[in-house]
Amino acid sequence: MNHAKALIIKFAMITAILLIVMTWIFDISFVDTLLISLALTALAYMMGDLLIFLNAGKPADQDTRNAIATISDFVLAFLVIWFVGQLLTGDMAQLVTPALTSALIITGGEWFFHKYMDHKVMPEYNEYKSVKGS
């Protein structure tokens, strides 16, 4: 259940950012923005949050794991938004600025999302287990 809630939070964050940046500012269609959001949420959760964030360092070193995963999320977000956006719209050059802008903003949110993941979704993985009374 924790993973489902985390996925919903991540999807809401990514979708809100992409709707503001891509749809409202850069006039990308609403449907294309939702499809990009779905693709990015799925890939970023699996790769950035479950694979990289959990394995980028020692469980007790949350700041290092968070920094590595956040940088990885920036690269992933930029590439997914740019590539999937290009597939949907057919215009690669026009999507560089929206993809870069969106990726930068999403990266800020990812820093806090990783903290949420560490404390609420997988507290047994890190040093916070003593807080839970384990």
Secondary structure, DSSP 8 states (H G I E B T S, - for coil): -HHHHHHHHHHHHHHHHHIIIIIIIT---HHHHHHHHHHHHHHIIIIIIIIIHHHSS-TT-HHHHHHHHHHHHHHHHHHHHHHHHHHHHS-SGGGHHHHHHHHHHHHHHHHHHHHHIIIII-GGGSGGGGTTT-
